């Protein structure tokens, strides 16, 4: 059984990006799913120097390393990614080793605007590039006007988003399977 780690770039409990990453995990199919906690201290080189890597940051890095694939759902804040997501990426870059290297990653977004977070997805891909993950290129999943696209159970309601998400999850599963055969 594959192990998936979901990362929502939004800290809110009922955020549409949290719903989207959970919906992606459901559509992925048979897998063990865990969700990352991005409630981390702000990156500060003085903290790192004086106290080392915070426990919650090391826990996040270990969860990334232990997963077979990572799902990242990014909100778009002012034409970029959220501070919480960028902060997490910055902190994880400071741990020993590189848990992202060759890790299959699916990037998606949900946003209030009509672009659905397209710019945020680009920013996530740029930020991850230095870590050399295997970013899966599948159908783009950019949920626009996201507040009206999920039902009371957190499920997507429009085939315009469900079908691309299924295709992205199929591509992610194929990538995980490919790496498992090596």
BELGILIN-V20901 format. One line per field, one symbol per residue. burial: b if it has 16 or more other ideal C-beta (glycine too) atoms within 10 Angstrom, else e. Layout:
BEGIN
burial = ???
END
This chain:
BEGIN
burial = ebebbbbbbbbeeebbbbbbbbbbbebbeebebebbebebeebeeeeeeeeebbeebbebbebbbebbbbbbbbbbbeebbbebbbbbbebbeebeebbbeebbbbbbbbbeeeebbbbbbbbbbebbeebebbbbebeebbbbebeebbeeeeebeeeebbebbbebbbbbbebbeeeeee
END
